[in-house]
Amino acid sequence: MGQLARRRLLVVLAALTLALLLADLAGAGVADGVRRAGGVLLGPVQRALAAAPRDELADLERENVRLRALAADQQERLDAAARLATLLGSGPTADRRLVAARVVATTVAPLGGRSVTVDAGSRDGVRADSTVVAADGLVGRVVSVSPWTSDVQVVGSTGSVVAVRTGPAGTLGTVAAPAPGDAEPRPRGALTLSVIAPGAPVVGDTVRTLGSVDDVPYAAGIVVGTVTDVDPDLGQPTRTATVRPAVDVDALDVVGIVVPQSRRTPRAATSGAATSGGGGGTR
């Protein structure tokens, strides 16, 4: 109810109240008739005035709920845009073509590990064995594709083995999920790094993907994690260590799917003389 209408009703009420007071002064018989007439007239007016604030309050509450929902939706969009901007400006995406996607479902395998479903598929140019990254590093690889979605095997899942380079020297090795027979226990979510002796990882070493032909299934140079603990040397042909993953798979949201690019230009041949700095030529 508008302010003007409410003022008019208040004027009517004041006039009727004054009439009742004059009727009381005039005598009981006149007053009874005026009261009955006033009751007929005042009843709807009083109900309208009493209901108006409640109706307006309910309207305001509904509008408040709508605006809060709208604000939350806008904030979610802004957060997603910020995460996408962070992803596009991060190291894993440098000089690479990406298909941006959001995680829409997750599945925990009975034997360990996890897979996630993202909202990009073959219609977006995604294909199986594409590398999936987040702003902080490696997420995993695409294992199946449908027109609108893709399933991603997260690094550290059962059966997932990633070839890596470790530390400043780029020592070759592999990263996989901890095995039941590991000599040392691993924290939840950690990975097991294995390198060929005499190479030995050092706490604090950064572990990056070795890379594959045409970036399939893993593009090169993407951060996998950091060495947090080195297992004792037991004289085995390999040394092992604990790696903390760079990406928190429990909080995945916006990811990028690397679009593989096949080499179109052959590499130039280099002669032995050029590489040795002189001496014998080519035969």
C-alpha positions as CSV (number, residue, x, y, z in Angstrom):
1,M,0.0,0.0,0.0
2,G,1.3,3.4,-1.0
3,Q,2.0,6.3,1.4
4,L,-0.8,8.5,-0.1
5,A,-3.4,5.7,0.2
6,R,-2.3,5.1,3.8
7,R,-2.6,8.8,4.7
8,R,-6.2,8.9,3.2
9,L,-7.2,5.9,5.3
10,L,-5.8,7.6,8.4
11,V,-7.8,10.7,7.7
12,V,-11.0,8.6,7.3
13,L,-10.3,6.9,10.6
14,A,-9.7,10.2,12.4
15,A,-13.0,11.5,11.0
16,L,-14.9,8.5,12.1
17,T,-13.3,8.5,15.5
18,L,-14.4,12.1,15.9
19,A,-17.9,11.2,14.9
20,L,-18.0,8.5,17.6
21,L,-16.9,11.0,20.2
22,L,-19.6,13.5,19.2
23,A,-22.2,10.7,19.3
24,D,-21.1,9.7,22.8
25,L,-21.6,13.3,23.9
26,A,-25.1,13.5,22.1
27,G,-26.5,10.4,23.9
28,A,-26.5,6.7,24.1
29,G,-29.2,6.1,21.4
30,V,-27.4,8.1,18.8
31,A,-24.0,6.7,19.8
32,D,-25.2,3.0,19.3
33,G,-26.2,3.7,15.7
34,V,-23.0,5.6,14.9
35,R,-21.0,2.8,16.4
36,R,-22.7,0.2,14.3
37,A,-22.2,2.3,11.2
38,G,-18.6,3.0,12.2
39,G,-18.0,-0.7,12.7
40,V,-19.2,-1.5,9.3
41,L,-17.0,1.2,7.8
42,L,-14.0,0.9,10.0
43,G,-13.7,-2.9,10.0
44,P,-12.3,-3.2,6.4
45,V,-10.2,-0.1,6.8
46,Q,-8.6,-1.4,10.0
47,R,-7.9,-4.8,8.5
48,A,-6.3,-3.2,5.5
49,L,-4.1,-1.0,7.7
50,A,-3.2,-4.0,9.9
51,A,-2.4,-6.2,6.9
52,A,-0.4,-3.7,4.9
53,P,2.8,-3.8,7.0
54,R,2.7,-7.7,7.0
55,D,2.2,-7.8,3.2
56,E,4.9,-5.3,2.6
57,L,7.3,-7.1,5.0
58,A,6.7,-10.4,3.1
59,D,7.3,-8.7,-0.2
60,L,10.5,-7.2,1.1
61,E,11.6,-10.6,2.5
62,R,11.0,-12.2,-0.9
63,E,12.9,-9.4,-2.7
64,N,15.7,-9.8,-0.2
65,V,16.0,-13.5,-0.8
66,R,16.0,-12.9,-4.6
67,L,18.7,-10.3,-4.4
68,R,20.9,-12.5,-2.1
69,A,20.6,-15.3,-4.6
70,L,21.4,-13.0,-7.5
71,A,24.5,-11.6,-5.6
72,A,25.7,-15.1,-4.8
73,D,25.4,-16.2,-8.4
74,Q,27.3,-13.1,-9.6
75,Q,30.0,-13.7,-7.0
76,E,30.3,-17.3,-8.2
77,R,30.7,-16.1,-11.8
78,L,33.4,-13.6,-10.7
79,D,35.3,-16.2,-8.7
80,A,35.2,-18.6,-11.7
81,A,36.4,-15.8,-14.0
82,A,39.3,-15.0,-11.5
83,R,40.3,-18.7,-11.4
84,L,40.2,-18.9,-15.2
85,A,42.4,-15.8,-15.4
86,T,44.8,-17.3,-12.9
87,L,44.9,-20.5,-14.9
88,L,45.5,-18.7,-18.2
89,G,48.3,-16.7,-16.7
90,S,50.1,-19.6,-15.0
91,G,53.2,-21.5,-15.9
92,P,51.5,-24.8,-17.1
93,T,49.6,-22.9,-19.8
94,A,52.5,-20.9,-21.3
95,D,52.6,-21.2,-25.1
96,R,49.9,-23.9,-25.1
97,R,46.4,-24.0,-26.4
98,L,43.8,-24.8,-23.8
99,V,40.1,-25.7,-23.5
100,A,38.8,-24.3,-20.3
101,A,36.4,-26.5,-18.3
102,R,34.8,-26.9,-14.9
103,V,34.7,-29.9,-12.7
104,V,31.0,-31.1,-12.5
105,A,31.4,-34.5,-10.8
106,T,33.9,-36.7,-9.0
107,T,34.2,-40.4,-8.4
108,V,36.4,-42.2,-5.9
109,A,37.6,-45.6,-7.1
110,P,37.2,-48.6,-4.8
111,L,40.9,-49.5,-5.2
112,G,42.0,-45.9,-4.6
113,G,42.5,-42.8,-6.6
114,R,39.9,-40.5,-8.1
115,S,38.5,-39.4,-11.4
116,V,36.6,-36.2,-12.2
117,T,34.2,-35.3,-14.9
118,V,34.5,-31.9,-16.6
119,D,32.0,-30.0,-18.8
120,A,34.0,-30.0,-22.0
121,G,34.0,-32.8,-24.6
122,S,34.6,-33.8,-28.2
123,R,32.5,-30.9,-29.5
124,D,35.0,-28.6,-27.8
125,G,38.0,-30.3,-29.4
126,V,38.9,-32.5,-26.4
127,R,40.2,-35.9,-27.1
128,A,41.4,-38.9,-25.1
129,D,44.9,-38.8,-23.5
130,S,44.9,-35.0,-23.4
131,T,46.8,-33.4,-20.4
132,V,44.6,-31.7,-17.8
133,V,46.2,-28.9,-15.7
134,A,45.2,-26.4,-13.0
135,A,46.8,-23.1,-12.2
136,D,49.2,-24.9,-9.7
137,G,50.2,-27.8,-11.9
138,L,49.2,-31.2,-13.2
139,V,45.7,-32.6,-12.6
140,G,45.8,-35.8,-14.8
141,R,44.8,-37.0,-18.2
142,V,41.6,-37.4,-20.1
143,V,40.6,-41.1,-20.3
144,S,37.2,-40.9,-22.0
145,V,35.3,-38.3,-24.0
146,S,31.7,-37.8,-24.8
147,P,30.3,-34.9,-26.9
148,W,29.7,-32.6,-23.9
149,T,31.9,-34.0,-21.1
150,S,35.2,-35.8,-20.4
151,D,36.4,-38.1,-17.6
152,V,39.8,-37.3,-16.2
153,Q,42.0,-39.7,-14.3
154,V,43.6,-37.7,-11.5
155,V,47.4,-38.1,-11.0
156,G,48.0,-40.6,-8.2
157,S,45.1,-42.8,-9.1
158,T,45.6,-46.6,-9.2
159,G,47.4,-47.5,-12.5
160,S,48.5,-43.9,-13.2
161,V,52.2,-43.6,-13.8
162,V,53.8,-40.3,-14.9
163,A,57.3,-40.0,-16.2
164,V,59.0,-37.0,-14.5
165,R,62.2,-35.0,-14.1
166,T,63.3,-34.1,-10.5
167,G,65.3,-31.2,-9.2
168,P,67.7,-28.9,-10.9
169,A,69.5,-31.8,-12.6
170,G,66.3,-33.1,-14.1
171,T,66.9,-36.6,-12.8
172,L,64.6,-39.1,-14.6
173,G,62.0,-41.0,-12.6
174,T,58.3,-41.9,-12.3
175,V,55.5,-40.8,-10.0
176,A,52.7,-43.1,-9.0
177,A,50.2,-43.8,-6.2
178,P,51.8,-45.3,-3.1
179,A,51.9,-49.1,-3.2
180,P,51.0,-51.4,-0.3
181,G,54.5,-52.7,-0.4
182,D,56.2,-49.3,0.0
183,A,59.0,-49.4,2.6
184,E,57.8,-46.1,4.1
185,P,54.2,-44.9,4.8
186,R,52.9,-42.0,2.8
187,P,50.5,-39.2,4.0
188,R,47.0,-39.2,2.6
189,G,47.1,-37.9,-1.0
190,A,50.8,-38.2,-1.3
191,L,52.6,-39.7,-4.3
192,T,55.6,-42.1,-4.5
193,L,58.6,-40.9,-6.6
194,S,61.1,-43.5,-7.9
195,V,64.4,-42.6,-9.5
196,I,67.1,-44.8,-10.8
197,A,70.2,-45.0,-8.6
198,P,72.7,-43.4,-8.2
199,G,70.3,-40.5,-8.7
200,A,68.8,-39.4,-5.4
201,P,66.0,-36.9,-4.8
202,V,66.4,-34.1,-2.2
203,V,63.7,-32.6,0.0
204,G,62.4,-29.5,-1.7
205,D,63.1,-30.7,-5.2
206,T,60.4,-29.8,-7.7
207,V,59.0,-32.7,-9.8
208,R,57.9,-31.9,-13.3
209,T,56.5,-34.0,-16.2
210,L,59.0,-35.4,-18.6
211,G,56.6,-35.0,-21.5
212,S,55.4,-37.3,-24.3
213,V,55.4,-37.2,-28.1
214,D,52.9,-34.5,-29.2
215,D,52.1,-33.8,-25.5
216,V,50.1,-37.1,-25.3
217,P,49.3,-38.1,-22.6
218,Y,51.4,-35.6,-20.7
219,A,52.8,-32.3,-21.8
220,A,56.4,-31.5,-20.7
221,G,57.5,-29.3,-17.9
222,I,54.3,-29.2,-15.8
223,V,54.7,-29.2,-12.1
224,V,53.6,-32.5,-10.5
225,G,54.6,-31.7,-6.9
226,T,57.4,-31.2,-4.4
227,V,59.6,-33.8,-2.6
228,T,58.8,-33.7,1.1
229,D,60.6,-36.7,2.4
230,V,63.3,-39.1,1.0
231,D,63.2,-42.8,1.9
232,P,66.4,-44.4,3.4
233,D,68.9,-45.9,1.0
234,L,68.4,-49.7,1.2
235,G,70.8,-50.5,-1.6
236,Q,68.1,-51.1,-4.1
237,P,68.5,-50.1,-7.8
238,T,65.9,-47.3,-7.3
239,R,65.6,-44.5,-4.7
240,T,62.1,-43.5,-3.5
241,A,60.6,-40.4,-1.9
242,T,57.4,-38.8,-0.9
243,V,55.9,-36.1,-3.2
244,R,53.2,-33.7,-2.2
245,P,51.0,-33.0,-5.2
246,A,50.9,-29.4,-6.5
247,V,47.1,-29.6,-7.0
248,D,44.6,-30.2,-4.3
249,V,42.2,-32.6,-6.0
250,D,39.7,-32.1,-3.2
251,A,39.2,-28.5,-4.3
252,L,39.3,-28.7,-8.1
253,D,37.1,-26.3,-10.0
254,V,38.4,-24.6,-13.1
255,V,40.9,-26.7,-15.2
256,G,42.5,-26.4,-18.6
257,I,42.7,-29.3,-21.1
258,V,45.8,-29.0,-23.3
259,V,45.1,-29.3,-27.0
260,P,47.8,-31.5,-28.4
261,Q,49.7,-30.0,-31.4
262,S,51.5,-32.4,-33.7
263,R,54.9,-31.2,-35.1
264,R,54.5,-30.1,-38.7
265,T,58.0,-28.9,-39.4
266,P,60.8,-31.5,-39.3
267,R,63.8,-30.7,-37.2
268,A,66.9,-29.6,-39.0
269,A,69.7,-32.2,-39.2
270,T,73.0,-31.3,-37.5
271,S,76.3,-32.5,-38.8
272,G,78.9,-34.2,-36.6
273,A,81.4,-31.5,-37.4
274,A,79.1,-28.8,-36.2
275,T,78.5,-30.5,-32.9
276,S,82.1,-31.5,-32.3
277,G,83.5,-28.0,-33.2
278,G,85.6,-29.2,-36.1
279,G,87.6,-32.3,-37.0
280,G,86.1,-35.1,-39.1
281,G,83.4,-34.3,-41.5
282,T,80.4,-36.3,-42.5
283,R,80.7,-39.3,-44.7
